Amino acid sequence: MKRERRRNHTLSPLLIMILFFTVSGFTQTREYWLKTERKGMGFAYDHITIHKLENGNFEYHIDQHTKTDVAGLNPQDIIQKGSYVVNANLLPVSFDFYFKFRAKKAHITGKYKNGRMHLTVEDEEGKILRREIPFEDTYFPATLMDIILKNENKKVFNLKIFDPLELKVNDVQIEITKSDEEEVQATVTEKMTSKYRIDRQGQIKEIEFVEIRVRTYQTDAEDAQNIVYLNTADGFTLTVSSKKSFPNVYKIIKAQIQVKWKDIPFEKFNFEDNRQKVIRKISSNGEYEVVLEIAKPIPPSKETITPVKDEKFAPFLKDTEYIKPNDPSIQQQLAEIQGNEKNALAIVQKILDWISTNIKTDMIAETLTGPEVLEKRKGKCSEYAILFASFARAAGIPTRIVLGELNSGNRWIGHMWNEVWLDRWTAVDPAGSMFVTGPSHIKFIHSPTVMGTQHVRWKLVDNLSIEILDFKEEESKAITQVETGIIGLTYFNSDFLCKISAPDETWLIEEAARRGLSTIRIRPKNEEDVIFALVLFAVPPGTSAKTLLNKRLKAIAGMAKNFCIFVTEW
């Protein structure tokens, strides 16, 4: 039997926009292969077979395989298999769906009856969940090609399409853009925009996923299966570089940062928060630019008492698709974390400390719910933000999801964190176990839900530029007249006030830069396989050596095969 549910924000539109076709009334089995590529690199395929059953219904069988290397660190395979049965009018009868991600898998079956889909979900431990959802006038994604052909004379129409990963029904808009003797072209708009070309036999010729520059095309079995791992650090995860970098981002008092993009109106963003404000914005011919001033915020308020009951905060306290404050496991763990504490600031700090100690960073492709993160004790930034929001809302603290960029040397990386209501919205990053205090984070958008941030997120892929224009540092109390660099066998760094020396002349010492971070390498001249490295990067003020070491060891253990940790004493 198979397993669990839901999906990753990094790749989900590719995995959910099912790529199928059929022509009502055919009597023979049809078989097709589709390949998906980005920037010329094939990383996913679909194998589709469609046949007519003896009772007149039609069955679509789909095998999907996606290879992704999340942020260039974690190669992983995503497998999905589904069989969808529909009647001659393309209306749903039943389905059987299985998926396997790195951290979760599930087997889901469903039967349609009286306007509702009756679902059975079996997770990887064999636990069974039964539920039903409204399904009137709802279609399986497998029938999308037939529906487009059937409605080619309409200019624009709307559909309700079932998502087998999220177990929900989504609203989809279809616009017929071309119809001739050879093909029908249509633009499909849901979470993302995709452009379809379908021939008169009901076969997909091509699909273009507009925002993320991904192309799917029909091909043969050999070409389709020739795929490699997609490195999402090429812009897919909103990773961009700037010409300047901060010496130590956590010592910056104030900074001016320029952000540029195309084709997304200003009103889609929420740039201003308790740290950053817009000091200039320009738009021309679909090109947009803002200059943000980011400064250290007022310290968080100590006056807020839980639970916060003002009705205006209701959207930031309720259960959502991923955030689950009312789940029994979340409430039980929160009770242990919170104890008798009622002060919101103290509770937030307790939650941050617990997450830092108990959750391991793992760049999984899928996105987990709060209870799933609690169970599996791992995830990327979105899992940290989801779990934190689940705990904080369970404690009665209004919490929202924030999407933006995290600074790492001269690189900016797409990131997700939270804002909590402490008499004002206050930025907090559970992945870094910190209150956000300056330009280490650039905020783009906030929402009560994870999915509420994604309409901006997808449109920023390959469509983002960030430059540091100016900044002011804290005045250092330490006095140093040594410039950063190597003198003899010793490396000095004036920004971080540190030095490291090679033991003697039989050793080599050299400086390198990787991903905007300075790395000092020291090794014996005659030992190529032995190397010691000093990597300099900024950490939030107050971070203990134990906390930092724990985080680094967990991160390395998740990336390095057969990595072992031996600790005798702290």
N, C-alpha and C positions, 0 to 999 in steps of 0.2 A: 504494500500500500504506500501511498505517497503523503505529501505533507503540507504545510503552512502557507501563509498569504502575505500580500502587499508587495511594495515595490520601491525601487530606488529612484530619487529625483534626478540623478545624473543621467540615467539612460531610459527612464520609464517611457517617454513618448515613443521611442523606437520599439519598445517591447510591447506596447499596448496598441499602437496603430497597426492592427493586423492587416496583412496584405494578401487578400484572397480574391477569388473570382469564380463565377459559374454562370451558366445560362439555363434558365428554367426550362425543363422539358427534355434535357439530354438524357440519353439512356446508357452511355458508356462512361467508364471511369476516366477522369482527367487527372493529369499529374503535371505539376509545374515546380520550378525552382526560381527563387528570387534571391538576389544578393544585395547587401547594403554596404555602402562605402562612404567614407569621409576623407576628403582631400586625396582621393585616389586609393585609399587603403580600405580593402574589404575586411569587415570585422563581424558580419552577421549574415545568416541566411535563413530562408524559410522554404520548407518543402511541403507542398500542398497537394493533397489528393481529394477529389470530389466525386462522389458516385450516388446514383439513385438507388434507394432501397426498395424492396419488394412492395412495401405498403404505400409507395408514392412519395415518401419523404426524401429529403436529400441530406447526406452527411458530408461535412467538411472535416478533413483530418489535417492538422497542422503540426509540423515539427519545426521548432525554432532553436537556433543556437547562436549565442552572442558571446564574443570574446572582448573583455575590457580589462585595461590595466589602469586602475583608478589612480590618478595623479602620478602615473609612472612608477608606482610603488608596489602594487598588488595585482598581478595577473589573476584573473578569475573567469570562470565560464558560467554562463546563465543558460539553463535549459528550460524550454517550455514545450509542452505537448498538449494538444486539445482536440477533442472531437465534438462537433456542434451539429445537432440534428434540427432541421427546419422543415416546415411543410411547403407545399407548392407555392404558397404566397409569401415565402421567406420568413414567416413568423416562427418564433422559437418553440421547440418541443422539449429538448433536453440538451445537456452538455456534460462532458467529462474532461477535467482540466488538471494538469500536473505541472508544477514548476519547482525548480531547484536553483537557489542562489547559494552564495558562499555561507551565509549564516542561517539560512532557513529554507525549508521546503514544505510543500503541502499538496494534498490531493483533494480536489473540490469537484463535487458533482451537483447537478441541479436539474429539477424537473418543473416544467411550467404547468400551472393549473389555476384556473379561475382568476386570471389577472395577476398572479404572483409567482415568483420563482422560489421554489423550495430548495434550499441549499444544505449540503452536508460538507463540512470541512474537517479533514483529518490532518493533524499536524505531525511533526516528525517523531513525537513521543507516543503517537497513537491516540491522542485525545480527540474526541469527537465533539464538534460544535454544530448545532442545527439552528438555522434561522431562515427567515423568508423576507423577501423584499418586493415592493410593488414593481410590476413588470408589464403593465398595460401599454400597448403600442410601442414596445421596446424591441430592438433587434440585436442579434449577435453581430459583432464586428465582422465576422466572416462573410456576411451578406452585403457588405457595403458596396461592392462593385456592381452587383445586380440591382441594388436600389438606385444607384446613380444612373445606370442604363435605363431602368424602368421610368425614371423621372427626368429624362434628358430634355424634355420639352419645357420644363419649368426653369425659370431663371434662378430663383433662390428658394430653398425649402429647409426645414429643420427636422432633425431626427433625435430619437433617444437611443443611445448605443450603450450596451452593457460592457463593463470593464471587468474581465474575469480575475485580474490581479487584485484590484481594490474592492471587488464585490459591490460595485455601485453602478448607477446609471448616470451617464453624462449627456449633456445637451450638445449636439453637434450641428453646425450650419454647413449646408452644401450650396455652392454656387456653380452652375453650369457655365463655363466660359467659352466652350467651343463644341459644336456637334456637326460632323460631316459624314461622308460615306465611309471614311476610314477609321475614325476614332471619336471618342467623347473625352473632353477635358473638363476637369472640375477642381475647384478649390475647396478644401475641407478645413474648417476652422473649429478647433476645440481648445485644448491647452496650448497647442501650437498650430501653425499654418502649414498645410501640405497641398501640393499640386499633383493631381493624378492625370495620367494618360491611359485610357482604356480602349482596346481595339474592339471591333464589332463581334468578336468571338467571346467577349467578356474577359479578356486577358489583360493584366496590367503590363503596359509597355514601360512605364517609368513613374516613380514618385519622387518628388523633390520636397524634402523637409526644409522649409524656407529659412527659419531662424538659425538652425544649427548646421546648415550647409551639408546636409546628408542626402545621399541619393540612393534609391532602390531601383533595381532594374531586373527584367526577366533574363535568365541565362540558362545554361545547361548545368547538369548536376556537378560536373567536375569543377567548373569555374565557381559555382556558388559555394562549394565547400572549401575552396582555397582561401581561407581567412586567417587573419593574424590578430593579436591583441591590440585594441585601440588604446593609445596613450592619451588619456583625457586631459593631461597637463598641457596640451597644445592649444588651449583656449576654451575647450569644452567645459572645464571647471573654472572658467573666468580667471585664469592665471595670466597676468600681464606683467611686464617689466617697466620700470621707470628709469630715467637717466640718472637721477639723484637717489641717494639712500640716506636714511637717518643714521648717525653714529650709534645712538642708543635710543630707540623710539620711546622708551619709557622715561627718558629724561627730557623729553621735548615739552616745553611749556605751551607753545602755540605754533601752529603750522598753517600754511596756505597750500592747498592741494587742488590741482586742476583735473577735472574729470570730463572726458569727451565721449560721445556716442552718436549714433544715427537712428532716426525713425522711431524714437520713443518720446512722446511728449513729456514735458516737465511734470505735468500733473499726475503721471503714473508713479512718480517717485515720492518718497518721504525723506528728503535729505536732512531735515533739521531734527536734532535731538538735544539732550542735555549737554552735549559737547560741541556739536558742529552746527554752523549756520551758513547760509548761502550769502556771499558778499558780492557775487557777480554771476549773471547768467546771460547767455547769448544763444540765439537760434537763427539759422539761415539755411534755406533749401534743404530741410530735413536733417541738418547737422546741428547738434546741441553741445553746449559747453557750460559747466558751472565751475566756479572757484569757491571752494569751501574753506572756511576758517575753523580749525579744530583746536580747542583749548581744553585745559584741565577743567572738569566740571566742579560744581559745588558738591561737597561730600554728601553721600546719601543721608536722608532724614532718619533719625532714630525715633520718631514720634508715632509712626504708623502701627496700629494695633490690629491684629487679625481676629476674626475674618473681616475683610472689607465687604460691606454689604450694599454700597451705592449701586443702584440699578444700571447706571451708565457703564459700569464695568462688567456687566453680565456676559458679553461676548468673550471676555478675557478670563473667565472663570469656568466655562463650561467644557464638557467633553467635545472633542472634534475627531476628525479622521485618524489622527495619530496621537494626539494629546489626550490622555485618559485619567483625569484626576479622580473619577469615581470608581475606577477599577479596584477591587478588594486588595490586590497585591500592592498597588501603589499606596493606598490608604494605610495598609498595615506597616509598610516600610517607613512611610512618612511619620507615623505615630512614634516609631522608634527614634527617628532622627529628631523630631521636634520636641518630644517629651512634653513638659508643661509650659514651654515657651510660647508667649503670645506676641512678642515684639517682632514685627515683620523683618526688620533688618537683621536681627539675630537669627531668625529662621532661615533667611536667604543664605547667610554665612554657613550655617549648619548644613544646608543642602549642598552648597558648593564643596565643603570639606568632605562630605560623604561621597559625592560623585568623584572627586579627585582621587580618593582612596580606593574606590571599588570598581570604577569603570575603566576599561583598557581601550586605548585608541586602536582602531582597526578600520582601514579604509575599505569597507564593504561597499558593494555596488548598490545593494538594496537599502530601503529606508524602513526602519523598525518602529513599531508603536512604543509608547512609554513602557507598558508592561513587558513587551518583548526585550527592550533594552535592559530592563531590570532583571529579567530572567537570564539573558545571555551575557550580560556584564561587559559589552563591548560595542563599538560603533565609531563613526566619524563625527564631525561637528554637528550634523543634523540630529544624530541620536542623542548627543549630550544636551542639545537645546530642547528636544522633545521630552526627554526624561526630566530635565529641570522644570519645564513648564508643567508637566504632570504633577510633580511634587508640589511646586509653588501654588498652583491652583487648588490642589487638595488642601493646602494650608489656608486657603482663602485669600491669597495674594494675587491680584490681577497680573497676568503675565502675557506678553505677546512675543511672536517670533520676528526676528530681524534678519535680513539678508544684506550682505555687503561684501567688503574686502578686508582681509587681514594682511598686515605688513610682515614681510620676511626679507630683510635686507633690501635689495632693490626690486624685489618681486612683491606683487600683490596677488593674493589667492582668494578665490571665492569662499565665503565663510558664512556660517549661520550662528547666531547667538540670541540673547533674550533681552527684553526690557521688563522691569517689574515696577509696580506702583508703590513708591515710598514717599507719598505726598507729592511726588512728581515722577514722570517716567524716567527710570534710571537704568543705564545699560550695564548688563552683567554677562560675562562669557564663561559658561560652565566648562567648556573645553579647555580654557586656560585657568580655571578656578580663580576668577578675578572679577572685580568691578572694572569696567572699561574706563580708563582715566585720561585718554588723549588720542593722538592720531594713529595709534596702532590699528584702529578699526575705522573704516569708512562705511557709513550706513547708506543704503540705497532705498530700502522699503521695509515697512513693518506690517504685520497682519495678525489677526487672532488665530490664523491657521497656517500650517506649512504651505499648503497649496496656494494660499493667497499671495505668496511671494513669488510664485513661479512664472507668472506672465511677464514679469520684468526679467527674471533670471534667464529664461531661454532666449529672449530677444537680445541679450547682451553678449551671447556667444560670438566670438570673433568680431565684436562690435564695441570695444572698450579700450580707452586710453587713459592712463593715470600718470600725472607728473607732479613731483614735489616742487613747488615754486619757491618757498621760503620757510624757514623755521627758526625758532629761538629755543636754545637749550637752557636747562638749569645751570646756575653757576656752581662749579665744583668746588668743594671745600678743600679737596686735596690739591697740592701744588706739585706739578711735574713739568720738567723742562725737556723731557725725552720725547722725541717724535716717534710716531708709529713706524715700525719697520725692524729689520734684522741688523744687528750690530755684532759682528763676530759670530759667536755661537748662541746669542741670546735674541729672542724676539720680544719687543716692547709694544704695548698698545696703550696710547694715551686716552682713548675713549673709554676703555674698560678698566684702565688703571691696573694692568697686569703684565707679567712677563713670564717667559718660559725659556729654559736653556738646555742645550744638548750637553750630555755628560762630558765629552772631550772631543778631540780632533778626529777620532775614528767614526764620528757620527755626522750625518748630513741634516741640515735644517733648512726648510724652504717654505714659502708662503704661496698659497693658492686661493682662488676664489671660485666658489661653486654656488650657483643659484643666489648670488648676492651675499653669501656668507663667507667671512674670512676663515680659512683653515690653515693651521700651521702643522706641517708634517715633519716628524723627526724619526730617523731610522739609522741603523748601523750601515756603514758603507758597504759591507760585504754580506748583508742579509736582506735580500730583496723581498722576502716574505714576512719580514717583521716591520711594523710601522706603528708609531704612536701619533695621535692627532689631537690637536687642540682646536675645537670649533667654537668661535665666538658668536654668540647671539644674545639678544636682549631678552630679559625675563621680567615679569611684573615685580615691582617693589614688594619686599616682604616674602618673596618665595623662598622657602627653606631649601637647604641643600638636599635633605631627604626627599622632599616632594619632587624636586627637579630630577634627582637621580631615579626615583621610582618611575616617573613619566618617561624618561629616556630609555630605561631598561625595558619597559613594557612596549614602547614603540619599536625598539630594535628587535625584540623578541618576535614581534608581529611581522617583521620584514626579513629577518635572517634565519635561514634554515639551520636547525640543530643548535640554535643559540642557547647557551646555558648560563644561569645566574647562580653564583655561589656567594652567599652572604653569611659571615660568621658573627658580625656584631655591628650595630650602628654607633 
